[in-house]
Amino acid sequence: MKDRDLTIGEALHLTALRFPDRVALACDGRRVSFSRLDADANSLARALQEMGVRPGDHVALLMTNDPEWVLVWMAVVRLGAVLVPVNTRYRQDEVAYILAQSDAKVLFTMDRYWNTDYLEMISAITSGQAQPGSLKAVIGWRDKEGPGGLNISKMVEAGRMLDTQLPDVDPATCAIIVYTSGTTGFPKGAMHSHVMLRNVQNIARALHIEPGDAILGHMPFYHVAGA
């Protein structure tokens, strides 16, 4: 397989085979190796597949920069589904708009951050008269339970018990939809394929970034500069 034909998920898997014990993510004293990220992404992908997420489905993510953010993204793209990051500073009406406009089937969310109760916000959105598109499940981050009692930790554990086959994914298909700020109107979703995102390696090459280098991810992952 040529390098340019790889999906984001395949690129992670090949890196995990080459550098299994090397640190992939570091945050707040936590260290996640490439092999662990790769295995957990497979487990979470299988759990999402069992839940009914299919290629082309949209999965929203309302979460600050965190290893789980990357884990969810890797799991979603391995299904051929599409990640929809949501700005963590959005107000309730803005979050509701993105969920409905993107037609998200699943939402991963923090419980609370920056004095904002996200679970309360999502509860208000889903109990309102205008339902947010096709949203079927809300999953809490880490070990914080969502409205249905689900969280990422439980999903990964459940996925480890499954041996279902994940679908083949075309690298030309959409991997992520990043919404504009909406300063001149409603936010609009910009679609990015696996191929387009992997072109960022050209920037890394120009900056002489080599395997083993540490990169500070200080930009919000929900923004195009962070993703």
MDAnalysis code that builds the backbone (N, CA, C; Angstrom):
import MDAnalysis as mda
import numpy as np

u = mda.Universe.empty(681, n_residues=227, atom_resindex=np.repeat(np.arange(227), 3), trajectory=True)
u.add_TopologyAttr("name", ["N", "CA", "C"] * 227)
u.add_TopologyAttr("resid", np.arange(1, 228))
u.add_TopologyAttr("resname", ["MET", "LYS", "ASP", "ARG", "ASP", "LEU", "THR", "ILE", "GLY", "GLU", "ALA", "LEU", "HIS", "LEU", "THR", "ALA", "LEU", "ARG", "PHE", "PRO", "ASP", "ARG", "VAL", "ALA", "LEU", "ALA", "CYS", "ASP", "GLY", "ARG", "ARG", "VAL", "SER", "PHE", "SER", "ARG", "LEU", "ASP", "ALA", "ASP", "ALA", "ASN", "SER", "LEU", "ALA", "ARG", "ALA", "LEU", "GLN", "GLU", "MET", "GLY", "VAL", "ARG", "PRO", "GLY", "ASP", "HIS", "VAL", "ALA", "LEU", "LEU", "MET", "THR", "ASN", "ASP", "PRO", "GLU", "TRP", "VAL", "LEU", "VAL", "TRP", "MET", "ALA", "VAL", "VAL", "ARG", "LEU", "GLY", "ALA", "VAL", "LEU", "VAL", "PRO", "VAL", "ASN", "THR", "ARG", "TYR", "ARG", "GLN", "ASP", "GLU", "VAL", "ALA", "TYR", "ILE", "LEU", "ALA", "GLN", "SER", "ASP", "ALA", "LYS", "VAL", "LEU", "PHE", "THR", "MET", "ASP", "ARG", "TYR", "TRP", "ASN", "THR", "ASP", "TYR", "LEU", "GLU", "MET", "ILE", "SER", "ALA", "ILE", "THR", "SER", "GLY", "GLN", "ALA", "GLN", "PRO", "GLY", "SER", "LEU", "LYS", "ALA", "VAL", "ILE", "GLY", "TRP", "ARG", "ASP", "LYS", "GLU", "GLY", "PRO", "GLY", "GLY", "LEU", "ASN", "ILE", "SER", "LYS", "MET", "VAL", "GLU", "ALA", "GLY", "ARG", "MET", "LEU", "ASP", "THR", "GLN", "LEU", "PRO", "ASP", "VAL", "ASP", "PRO", "ALA", "THR", "CYS", "ALA", "ILE", "ILE", "VAL", "TYR", "THR", "SER", "GLY", "THR", "THR", "GLY", "PHE", "PRO", "LYS", "GLY", "ALA", "MET", "HIS", "SER", "HIS", "VAL", "MET", "LEU", "ARG", "ASN", "VAL", "GLN", "ASN", "ILE", "ALA", "ARG", "ALA", "LEU", "HIS", "ILE", "GLU", "PRO", "GLY", "ASP", "ALA", "ILE", "LEU", "GLY", "HIS", "MET", "PRO", "PHE", "TYR", "HIS", "VAL", "ALA", "GLY", "ALA"])
u.atoms.positions = np.array([
    [0.838, -1.193, 0.000],
    [0.000, 0.000, 0.000],
    [0.879, 1.251, 0.000],
    [0.591, 2.183, -0.924],
    [1.354, 3.408, -0.986],
    [0.987, 4.298, 0.189],
    [1.970, 5.075, 0.651],
    [1.760, 5.929, 1.816],
    [0.591, 6.880, 1.619],
    [0.434, 7.405, 0.392],
    [-0.624, 8.382, 0.165],
    [-2.009, 7.743, 0.175],
    [-2.090, 6.428, 0.109],
    [-3.370, 5.735, 0.102],
    [-3.857, 5.381, 1.501],
    [-3.085, 5.687, 2.512],
    [-3.453, 5.314, 3.868],
    [-4.580, 6.187, 4.409],
    [-5.451, 5.575, 5.206],
    [-6.409, 6.348, 5.981],
    [-5.725, 6.788, 7.273],
    [-6.388, 7.654, 8.020],
    [-5.841, 8.092, 9.301],
    [-5.692, 6.897, 10.245],
    [-6.693, 6.031, 10.257],
    [-6.643, 4.856, 11.125],
    [-5.534, 3.894, 10.752],
    [-5.306, 3.721, 9.447],
    [-4.231, 2.827, 8.998],
    [-2.862, 3.408, 9.340],
    [-2.742, 4.720, 9.237],
    [-1.475, 5.368, 9.568],
    [-1.129, 5.140, 11.036],
    [-2.135, 5.238, 11.913],
    [-1.907, 4.975, 13.330],
    [-1.486, 3.526, 13.547],
    [-2.143, 2.604, 12.879],
    [-1.835, 1.184, 13.066],
    [-0.395, 0.873, 12.641],
    [0.033, 1.403, 11.517],
    [1.397, 1.155, 11.055],
    [2.426, 1.764, 12.005],
    [2.104, 2.931, 12.556],
    [3.002, 3.550, 13.530],
    [3.077, 2.709, 14.794],
    [1.927, 2.149, 15.211],
    [1.896, 1.302, 16.404],
    [2.714, 0.028, 16.205],
    [2.714, -0.504, 14.991],
    [3.521, -1.687, 14.703],
    [5.015, -1.355, 14.720],
    [5.339, -0.161, 14.268],
    [6.741, 0.247, 14.182],
    [7.297, 0.722, 15.530],
    [6.447, 1.462, 16.275],
    [6.891, 2.023, 17.557],
    [5.862, 1.712, 18.650],
    [5.648, 0.450, 18.983],
    [4.559, 0.090, 19.902],
    [4.641, 0.746, 21.277],
    [5.831, 0.891, 21.824],
    [5.971, 1.402, 23.188],
    [6.271, 2.889, 23.256],
    [6.391, 3.509, 22.114],
    [6.700, 4.943, 22.109],
    [5.453, 5.730, 22.522],
    [5.652, 6.821, 23.263],
    [4.526, 7.635, 23.733],
    [3.862, 8.344, 22.558],
    [2.567, 8.152, 22.441],
    [1.792, 8.824, 21.396],
    [1.160, 10.104, 21.924],
    [0.678, 10.051, 23.177],
    [-0.023, 11.190, 23.778],
    [0.421, 11.358, 25.224],
    [0.638, 12.595, 25.626],
    [0.986, 12.899, 27.009],
    [0.125, 14.064, 27.474],
    [-0.537, 13.898, 28.618],
    [-1.431, 14.950, 29.101],
    [-1.658, 14.782, 30.597],
    [-1.421, 15.836, 31.360],
    [-1.689, 15.842, 32.799],
    [-1.065, 14.642, 33.509],
    [0.167, 14.317, 33.151],
    [0.855, 13.209, 33.796],
    [0.532, 11.846, 33.233],
    [-0.389, 11.769, 32.289],
    [-0.760, 10.503, 31.663],
    [0.093, 10.280, 30.423],
    [0.410, 9.031, 30.147],
    [1.167, 8.655, 28.959],
    [0.444, 7.515, 28.258],
    [0.190, 7.680, 26.970],
    [-0.498, 6.657, 26.178],
    [0.418, 6.257, 25.033],
    [0.748, 4.982, 24.949],
    [1.625, 4.500, 23.883],
    [0.846, 4.349, 22.579],
    [1.586, 4.239, 21.481],
    [0.934, 4.030, 20.193],
    [0.176, 2.707, 20.160],
    [0.746, 1.667, 20.762],
    [0.072, 0.369, 20.749],
    [-1.220, 0.416, 21.556],
    [-1.216, 1.124, 22.676],
    [-2.419, 1.240, 23.497],
    [-3.483, 2.060, 22.782],
    [-3.084, 3.159, 22.177],
    [-4.030, 3.986, 21.429],
    [-4.632, 3.198, 20.282],
    [-3.814, 2.435, 19.579],
    [-4.265, 1.639, 18.447],
    [-5.277, 0.578, 18.889],
    [-4.950, -0.135, 19.972],
    [-5.835, -1.205, 20.463],
    [-7.145, -0.631, 20.995],
    [-7.062, 0.452, 21.760],
    [-8.276, 1.046, 22.315],
    [-9.160, 1.647, 21.226],
    [-8.535, 2.185, 20.169],
    [-9.313, 2.717, 19.051],
    [-10.102, 1.606, 18.373],
    [-9.482, 0.449, 18.203],
    [-10.193, -0.701, 17.634],
    [-11.358, -1.121, 18.512],
    [-11.121, -1.175, 19.826],
    [-12.164, -1.594, 20.762],
    [-13.337, -0.618, 20.749],
    [-13.029, 0.672, 20.795],
    [-14.095, 1.672, 20.784],
    [-14.838, 1.660, 19.454],
    [-14.122, 1.446, 18.358],
    [-14.767, 1.369, 17.044],
    [-15.750, 0.202, 16.986],
    [-15.345, -0.937, 17.523],
    [-16.240, -2.099, 17.526],
    [-17.464, -1.855, 18.398],
    [-17.279, -1.168, 19.523],
    [-18.414, -0.860, 20.394],
    [-19.383, 0.095, 19.701],
    [-18.848, 1.064, 18.980],
    [-19.705, 1.986, 18.233],
    [-20.429, 1.264, 17.103],
    [-19.734, 0.342, 16.451],
    [-20.351, -0.449, 15.392],
    [-21.485, -1.293, 15.952],
    [-21.265, -1.864, 17.129],
    [-22.302, -2.655, 17.785],
    [-23.512, -1.788, 18.139],
    [-23.250, -0.516, 18.417],
    [-24.310, 0.434, 18.758],
    [-25.106, 0.845, 17.522],
    [-24.542, 0.595, 16.335],
    [-25.257, 0.931, 15.111],
    [-24.634, 2.012, 14.265],
    [-23.443, 2.487, 14.661],
    [-22.759, 3.513, 13.864],
    [-22.185, 2.866, 12.607],
    [-22.462, 3.447, 11.466],
    [-22.061, 2.880, 10.186],
    [-21.217, 3.877, 9.395],
    [-20.522, 3.411, 8.338],
    [-19.742, 4.322, 7.500],
    [-20.594, 5.487, 7.008],
    [-20.038, 6.674, 7.108],
    [-20.756, 7.870, 6.681],
    [-21.552, 8.538, 7.775],
    [-21.821, 7.839, 8.880],
    [-22.543, 8.448, 9.998],
    [-21.691, 9.525, 10.650],
    [-22.349, 10.508, 11.256],
    [-21.650, 11.602, 11.913],
    [-21.669, 11.411, 13.430],
    [-20.498, 11.560, 14.038],
    [-20.344, 11.409, 15.493],
    [-19.797, 12.719, 16.041],
    [-20.558, 13.380, 16.914],
    [-20.151, 14.668, 17.474],
    [-19.277, 14.466, 18.708],
    [-18.385, 15.443, 18.933],
    [-17.451, 15.359, 20.051],
    [-17.345, 16.718, 20.723],
    [-17.845, 16.808, 21.952],
    [-17.823, 18.044, 22.738],
    [-16.863, 17.831, 23.903],
    [-15.591, 18.114, 23.667],
    [-14.569, 17.747, 24.639],
    [-13.350, 18.648, 24.486],
    [-12.727, 18.993, 25.609],
    [-11.486, 19.752, 25.578],
    [-10.334, 18.850, 25.134],
    [-9.173, 19.434, 24.860],
    [-8.003, 18.643, 24.462],
    [-7.693, 17.589, 25.509],
    [-7.620, 16.349, 25.093],
    [-7.464, 15.235, 26.019],
    [-7.120, 13.991, 25.197],
    [-6.414, 13.013, 25.780],
    [-6.151, 11.774, 25.034],
    [-7.426, 11.110, 24.521],
    [-8.535, 11.237, 25.275],
    [-9.796, 10.640, 24.821],
    [-10.316, 11.301, 23.553],
    [-9.965, 12.569, 23.363],
    [-10.375, 13.266, 22.134],
    [-9.775, 12.538, 20.930],
    [-8.490, 12.270, 21.002],
    [-7.804, 11.583, 19.914],
    [-8.311, 10.155, 19.775],
    [-8.555, 9.495, 20.897],
    [-9.059, 8.122, 20.869],
    [-10.393, 8.042, 20.139],
    [-11.302, 8.943, 20.470],
    [-12.616, 8.937, 19.814],
    [-12.462, 9.163, 18.315],
    [-11.606, 10.103, 17.940],
    [-11.404, 10.381, 16.515],
    [-10.880, 9.154, 15.789],
    [-9.876, 8.501, 16.359],
    [-9.304, 7.320, 15.710],
    [-10.334, 6.189, 15.593],
    [-11.188, 6.051, 16.596],
    [-12.219, 5.015, 16.550],
    [-13.258, 5.328, 15.481],
    [-13.677, 6.576, 15.424],
    [-14.702, 6.985, 14.468],
    [-14.224, 6.787, 13.028],
    [-12.990, 7.215, 12.728],
    [-12.519, 7.105, 11.342],
    [-12.264, 5.651, 10.951],
    [-12.001, 4.790, 11.914],
    [-11.817, 3.378, 11.574],
    [-13.125, 2.720, 11.155],
    [-14.214, 3.356, 11.468],
    [-15.519, 2.855, 11.035],
    [-15.923, 3.455, 9.690],
    [-15.131, 4.403, 9.210],
    [-15.537, 5.121, 8.009],
    [-16.588, 6.154, 8.330],
    [-16.780, 6.421, 9.635],
    [-17.705, 7.459, 10.069],
    [-16.974, 8.799, 10.084],
    [-17.685, 9.855, 10.438],
    [-17.150, 11.215, 10.347],
    [-17.237, 11.901, 11.703],
    [-16.115, 12.452, 12.157],
    [-16.104, 13.164, 13.426],
    [-16.564, 14.606, 13.226],
    [-17.397, 15.083, 14.169],
    [-17.870, 16.471, 14.153],
    [-17.486, 17.126, 15.477],
    [-16.326, 17.778, 15.547],
    [-15.925, 18.446, 16.789],
    [-16.812, 19.663, 17.057],
    [-17.138, 19.870, 18.337],
    [-17.984, 20.997, 18.732],
    [-17.177, 21.911, 19.657],
    [-17.222, 23.193, 19.383],
    [-16.528, 24.191, 20.194],
    [-17.011, 24.112, 21.644],
    [-16.082, 23.893, 22.581],
    [-16.467, 23.737, 23.993],
    [-16.939, 25.042, 24.626],
    [-16.761, 26.164, 23.940],
    [-17.234, 27.446, 24.455],
    [-18.593, 27.842, 23.886],
    [-19.156, 26.986, 23.044],
    [-20.474, 27.282, 22.494],
    [-21.541, 27.269, 23.586],
    [-22.540, 28.111, 23.405],
    [-23.701, 28.123, 24.302],
    [-24.679, 27.042, 23.853],
    [-25.722, 26.847, 24.653],
    [-26.668, 25.754, 24.409],
    [-27.288, 25.820, 23.020],
    [-27.728, 27.008, 22.602],
    [-28.380, 27.107, 21.295],
    [-27.409, 26.820, 20.157],
    [-26.133, 27.166, 20.359],
    [-25.128, 26.912, 19.333],
    [-24.803, 25.420, 19.229],
    [-24.706, 24.745, 20.383],
    [-24.466, 23.300, 20.385],
    [-25.643, 22.582, 19.731],
    [-26.861, 23.013, 20.085],
    [-28.061, 22.393, 19.507],
    [-28.070, 22.540, 17.990],
    [-27.665, 23.693, 17.501],
    [-27.636, 23.926, 16.056],
    [-26.661, 22.972, 15.372],
    [-25.446, 22.840, 15.934],
    [-24.436, 21.976, 15.321],
    [-24.904, 20.525, 15.313],
    [-25.469, 20.058, 16.420],
    [-25.940, 18.671, 16.489],
    [-27.014, 18.404, 15.448],
    [-27.928, 19.358, 15.295],
    [-29.011, 19.177, 14.331],
    [-28.521, 19.331, 12.900],
    [-27.725, 20.371, 12.639],
    [-27.272, 20.643, 11.274],
    [-26.356, 19.552, 10.750],
    [-25.542, 18.966, 11.652],
    [-24.618, 17.905, 11.242],
    [-25.292, 16.542, 11.182],
    [-26.508, 16.453, 11.726],
    [-27.237, 15.182, 11.755],
    [-26.426, 14.115, 12.500],
    [-25.853, 14.507, 13.648],
    [-25.030, 13.588, 14.440],
    [-25.862, 12.464, 15.030],
    [-25.341, 11.254, 14.947],
    [-26.033, 10.095, 15.494],
    [-25.621, 9.839, 16.944],
    [-24.367, 10.110, 17.283],
    [-23.831, 9.882, 18.631],
    [-23.075, 11.134, 19.058],
    [-23.128, 11.423, 20.357],
    [-22.377, 12.538, 20.917],
    [-21.505, 12.052, 22.072],
    [-20.211, 12.346, 22.011],
    [-19.308, 12.159, 23.134],
    [-19.155, 13.519, 23.807],
    [-19.317, 13.568, 25.131],
    [-19.252, 14.863, 25.795],
    [-18.570, 14.795, 27.161],
    [-17.959, 15.910, 27.549],
    [-17.472, 16.067, 28.911],
    [-18.676, 16.197, 29.842],
    [-18.447, 16.015, 31.134],
    [-19.524, 16.252, 32.094],
    [-19.559, 17.720, 32.504],
    [-18.382, 18.267, 32.821],
    [-18.297, 19.660, 33.259],
    [-16.893, 20.191, 32.984],
    [-16.836, 21.458, 32.583],
    [-15.543, 22.092, 32.347],
    [-15.766, 23.587, 32.231],
    [-14.784, 24.395, 32.699],
    [-14.905, 25.851, 32.633],
    [-16.239, 26.331, 33.211],
    [-16.656, 25.720, 34.315],
    [-17.899, 26.089, 35.005],
    [-19.150, 25.870, 34.145],
    [-19.012, 25.066, 33.122],
    [-20.162, 24.728, 32.281],
    [-20.551, 23.280, 32.521],
    [-21.827, 23.050, 32.801],
    [-22.342, 21.697, 32.984],
    [-22.854, 21.207, 31.626],
    [-22.027, 20.436, 30.936],
    [-22.377, 19.999, 29.585],
    [-23.493, 18.958, 29.581],
    [-23.521, 18.100, 30.599],
    [-24.588, 17.108, 30.658],
    [-25.947, 17.778, 30.868],
    [-25.961, 18.822, 31.673],
    [-27.203, 19.577, 31.868],
    [-27.607, 20.261, 30.569],
    [-26.612, 20.789, 29.857],
    [-26.884, 21.434, 28.570],
    [-27.474, 20.443, 27.571],
    [-26.862, 19.274, 27.458],
    [-27.342, 18.272, 26.505],
    [-28.728, 17.769, 26.902],
    [-28.959, 17.627, 28.197],
    [-30.280, 17.199, 28.671],
    [-31.348, 18.205, 28.259],
    [-31.030, 19.490, 28.389],
    [-31.976, 20.525, 27.992],
    [-32.222, 20.499, 26.487],
    [-31.184, 20.227, 25.715],
    [-31.322, 20.173, 24.260],
    [-32.189, 18.990, 23.839],
    [-31.896, 17.814, 24.384],
    [-32.606, 16.606, 23.957],
    [-34.040, 16.539, 24.479],
    [-34.324, 17.291, 25.549],
    [-35.687, 17.280, 26.084],
    [-36.544, 18.389, 25.497],
    [-35.932, 19.229, 24.672],
    [-36.669, 20.317, 24.049],
    [-37.583, 19.828, 22.945],
    [-38.388, 20.730, 22.443],
    [-39.336, 20.357, 21.391],
    [-38.624, 20.020, 20.084],
    [-37.586, 20.763, 19.790],
    [-36.827, 20.500, 18.557],
    [-35.702, 19.525, 18.865],
    [-35.862, 18.289, 18.502],
    [-34.845, 17.280, 18.763],
    [-33.616, 17.514, 17.880],
    [-32.411, 17.291, 18.436],
    [-31.176, 17.564, 17.683],
    [-30.873, 16.509, 16.634],
    [-31.556, 16.592, 15.489],
    [-31.261, 15.689, 14.392],
    [-31.503, 14.237, 14.712],
    [-30.522, 13.401, 14.408],
    [-30.659, 11.954, 14.566],
    [-29.954, 11.430, 15.809],
    [-29.697, 12.279, 16.799],
    [-28.943, 11.878, 17.982],
    [-29.621, 10.718, 18.708],
    [-28.878, 9.596, 18.843],
    [-29.422, 8.393, 19.464],
    [-28.756, 8.062, 20.798],
    [-27.532, 8.529, 21.006],
    [-26.819, 8.176, 22.237],
    [-25.873, 9.297, 22.635],
    [-25.737, 9.486, 23.955],
    [-24.796, 10.452, 24.512],
    [-23.842, 9.683, 25.416],
    [-22.545, 9.786, 25.139],
    [-21.526, 9.003, 25.840],
    [-20.612, 9.945, 26.613],
    [-20.422, 9.690, 27.903],
    [-19.582, 10.527, 28.736],
    [-18.109, 10.242, 28.514],
    [-17.265, 11.227, 28.819],
    [-15.819, 11.030, 28.630],
    [-15.228, 10.326, 29.836],
    [-14.069, 9.728, 29.648],
    [-13.368, 9.004, 30.701],
    [-14.336, 8.043, 31.388],
    [-14.477, 8.173, 32.718],
    [-15.402, 7.278, 33.419],
    [-16.649, 8.015, 33.891],
    [-16.921, 9.201, 33.303],
    [-18.110, 9.981, 33.644],
    [-19.276, 9.522, 32.775],
    [-20.330, 9.085, 33.399],
    [-21.448, 8.499, 32.656],
    [-22.312, 9.559, 31.981],
    [-22.737, 9.232, 30.768],
    [-23.694, 10.059, 30.072],
    [-25.097, 9.722, 30.543],
    [-26.130, 10.340, 29.945],
    [-27.513, 10.103, 30.367],
    [-27.926, 8.637, 30.353],
    [-27.373, 7.844, 29.437],
    [-27.730, 6.433, 29.357],
    [-26.808, 5.525, 30.135],
    [-25.907, 6.109, 30.940],
    [-24.981, 5.319, 31.739],
    [-23.723, 4.905, 31.002],
    [-23.534, 5.415, 29.777],
    [-22.369, 5.032, 28.996],
    [-21.234, 6.045, 29.155],
    [-20.012, 5.561, 29.073],
    [-18.842, 6.424, 29.016],
    [-17.780, 5.739, 28.163],
    [-16.714, 6.471, 27.887],
    [-15.675, 5.934, 27.009],
    [-15.033, 4.694, 27.607],
    [-14.762, 4.719, 28.894],
    [-14.128, 3.568, 29.546],
    [-14.963, 2.304, 29.377],
    [-16.275, 2.410, 29.591],
    [-17.151, 1.256, 29.441],
    [-17.212, 0.787, 27.992],
    [-17.228, 1.746, 27.069],
    [-17.308, 1.397, 25.654],
    [-16.055, 0.647, 25.206],
    [-14.880, 1.114, 25.639],
    [-13.637, 0.440, 25.275],
    [-13.614, -0.974, 25.858],
    [-14.030, -1.102, 27.102],
    [-14.048, -2.421, 27.748],
    [-14.998, -3.369, 27.018],
    [-16.168, -2.862, 26.640],
    [-17.135, -3.696, 25.915],
    [-16.594, -4.094, 24.549],
    [-15.899, -3.169, 23.897],
    [-15.360, -3.453, 22.578],
    [-14.279, -4.507, 22.586],
    [-13.568, -4.638, 23.704],
    [-12.529, -5.662, 23.810],
    [-13.107, -7.071, 23.749],
    [-14.372, -7.197, 24.058],
    [-15.028, -8.508, 24.050],
    [-15.592, -8.863, 22.679],
    [-15.505, -7.927, 21.738],
    [-16.049, -8.145, 20.406],
    [-14.933, -8.464, 19.420],
    [-15.230, -9.293, 18.443],
    [-14.248, -9.609, 17.397],
    [-14.820, -9.335, 16.007],
    [-15.796, -8.429, 15.951],
    [-16.426, -8.090, 14.681],
    [-15.436, -7.414, 13.737],
    [-15.664, -7.608, 12.459],
    [-14.789, -7.044, 11.429],
    [-15.133, -5.577, 11.201],
    [-14.134, -4.723, 11.227],
    [-14.354, -3.324, 10.911],
    [-14.343, -3.138, 9.395],
    [-15.100, -2.183, 8.880],
    [-15.200, -2.025, 7.416],
    [-13.934, -1.466, 6.799],
    [-13.758, -1.741, 5.516],
    [-12.699, -1.099, 4.750],
    [-13.097, 0.362, 4.520],
    [-12.141, 1.255, 4.629],
    [-12.432, 2.684, 4.521],
    [-11.662, 3.278, 3.346],
    [-12.356, 4.030, 2.534],
    [-11.742, 4.704, 1.386],
    [-11.082, 5.998, 1.882],
    [-9.770, 6.165, 1.679],
    [-9.087, 7.374, 2.157],
    [-9.589, 8.667, 1.520],
    [-10.343, 8.552, 0.428],
    [-10.878, 9.755, -0.230],
    [-12.156, 10.251, 0.442],
    [-12.714, 9.452, 1.365],
    [-13.956, 9.846, 2.012],
    [-13.691, 10.828, 3.151],
    [-14.746, 11.483, 3.591],
    [-14.648, 12.487, 4.645],
    [-14.302, 11.831, 5.986],
    [-13.380, 12.457, 6.728],
    [-12.981, 11.960, 8.046],
    [-13.441, 12.881, 9.167],
    [-13.560, 14.176, 8.860],
    [-13.911, 15.142, 9.896],
    [-14.605, 16.339, 9.258],
    [-15.564, 16.896, 9.985],
    [-16.231, 18.128, 9.563],
    [-15.956, 19.179, 10.625],
    [-15.215, 20.217, 10.250],
    [-14.877, 21.294, 11.176],
    [-15.753, 22.499, 10.853],
    [-16.487, 22.975, 11.848],
    [-17.405, 24.087, 11.617],
    [-16.699, 25.431, 11.724],
    [-17.111, 26.359, 10.862],
    [-16.587, 27.716, 10.894],
    [-17.116, 28.440, 12.131],
    [-16.566, 29.608, 12.415],
    [-16.955, 30.339, 13.621],
    [-18.365, 30.899, 13.540],
    [-18.853, 31.119, 12.335],
    [-20.204, 31.657, 12.203],
    [-20.295, 33.138, 12.522],
    [-19.206, 33.881, 12.379],
    [-19.211, 35.308, 12.723],
    [-20.081, 36.129, 11.784],
    [-20.300, 35.648, 10.574],
    [-21.130, 36.383, 9.614],
    [-22.417, 35.635, 9.286],
    [-22.783, 34.678, 10.098],
    [-23.980, 33.880, 9.863],
    [-23.873, 32.582, 10.623],
    [-24.728, 31.631, 10.303],
    [-24.662, 30.343, 10.972],
    [-23.367, 29.613, 10.583],
    [-22.764, 28.854, 11.518],
    [-21.552, 28.097, 11.198],
    [-21.795, 27.129, 10.043],
    [-20.781, 26.936, 9.243],
    [-20.878, 26.012, 8.111],
    [-19.812, 24.935, 8.269],
    [-20.178, 23.711, 7.972],
    [-19.262, 22.593, 8.128],
    [-18.331, 22.437, 6.938],
    [-17.022, 22.414, 7.205],
    [-16.024, 22.192, 6.154],
    [-15.544, 20.749, 6.240],
    [-15.710, 19.999, 5.154],
    [-15.382, 18.579, 5.146],
    [-13.930, 18.353, 4.742],
    [-13.258, 17.450, 5.466],
    [-11.865, 17.129, 5.170],
    [-11.717, 15.612, 5.064],
    [-11.113, 15.152, 3.992],
    [-10.920, 13.714, 3.785],
    [-9.668, 13.224, 4.490],
    [-9.518, 11.902, 4.567],
    [-8.298, 11.300, 5.118],
    [-7.069, 11.788, 4.355],
    [-7.175, 11.801, 3.027],
    [-6.047, 12.203, 2.182],
    [-5.649, 13.645, 2.467],
    [-6.627, 14.526, 2.558],
    [-6.340, 15.931, 2.804],
    [-5.647, 16.126, 4.150],
    [-6.126, 15.442, 5.174],
    [-5.539, 15.585, 6.498],
    [-4.119, 15.037, 6.548],
    [-3.874, 13.949, 5.827],
    [-2.541, 13.364, 5.861],
    [-1.528, 14.206, 5.091],
    [-2.029, 15.154, 4.313],
    [-1.108, 16.063, 3.618],
    [-0.373, 16.980, 4.586],
    [-0.846, 17.015, 5.842],
    [-0.155, 17.841, 6.836],
    [1.266, 17.336, 7.076],
    [1.530, 16.089, 6.684],
    [2.886, 15.566, 6.849],
    [3.891, 16.365, 6.009],
    [3.390, 17.028, 4.981],
    [4.285, 17.879, 4.194],
    [4.773, 19.065, 5.023],
    [3.881, 19.583, 5.887],
    [4.269, 20.678, 6.784],
    [5.286, 20.167, 7.799],
    [5.011, 18.969, 8.346],
    [5.940, 18.381, 9.314],
    [7.308, 18.165, 8.683],
    [7.323, 17.741, 7.440],
    [8.592, 17.521, 6.744],
    [9.344, 18.834, 6.558],
    [8.602, 19.902, 6.219],
    [9.234, 21.206, 6.028],
    [9.799, 21.757, 7.334],
    [9.160, 21.384, 8.449],
    [9.620, 21.846, 9.759],
    [10.669, 20.914, 10.363],
    [11.040, 19.882, 9.603],
    [12.050, 18.905, 10.042],
    [11.629, 18.181, 11.329],
    [10.335, 17.883, 11.420],
    [9.827, 17.095, 12.542],
    [10.103, 15.625, 12.266],
    [10.766, 14.956, 13.184],
    [11.188, 13.576, 13.004],
    [10.479, 12.658, 14.004],
    [10.435, 11.326, 13.714],
    [9.858, 10.379, 14.688],
    [10.534, 10.518, 16.048],
    [9.726, 10.574, 17.081],
    [10.254, 10.711, 18.427],
    [10.202, 12.128, 18.955],
    [10.014, 13.111, 18.066],
    [9.894, 14.493, 18.514],
    [8.583, 14.685, 19.273],
    [8.594, 15.593, 20.236],
    [7.379, 15.923, 20.992],
    [6.785, 17.214, 20.438],
    [5.478, 17.208, 20.183],
    [4.784, 18.368, 19.630],
    [3.760, 18.848, 20.648],
    [3.802, 20.130, 20.992],
    [2.850, 20.708, 21.944],
    [1.540, 21.009, 21.234],
    [0.469, 20.337, 21.646],
    [-0.845, 20.565, 21.059],
    [-1.595, 21.628, 21.838],
    [-1.222, 22.898, 21.640],
    [-1.799, 23.980, 22.439],
    [-3.049, 24.581, 21.812],
    [-3.291, 24.298, 20.548],
    [-4.501, 24.813, 19.898],
    [-5.682, 23.901, 20.210],
    [-6.893, 24.458, 20.323],
    [-8.070, 23.613, 20.579],
    [-8.241, 22.581, 19.463],
    [-8.413, 21.323, 19.820],
    [-8.562, 20.283, 18.811],
    [-9.820, 20.467, 17.969],
    [-10.843, 21.142, 18.530],
    [-12.069, 21.321, 17.770],
    [-11.898, 22.327, 16.634],
    [-10.806, 23.078, 16.663],
    [-10.533, 24.086, 15.632],
    [-9.688, 23.446, 14.531],
    [-9.801, 23.955, 13.327],
    [-9.065, 23.374, 12.203],
    [-7.563, 23.432, 12.433],
    [-7.073, 24.438, 13.164],
    [-5.643, 24.528, 13.433],
    [-5.186, 23.431, 14.394],
    [-6.075, 23.009, 15.301],
    [-5.730, 21.956, 16.237],
    [-5.912, 20.571, 15.669],
    [-6.974, 20.383, 14.889],
    [-7.254, 19.080, 14.303],
    [-6.244, 18.748, 13.221],
])
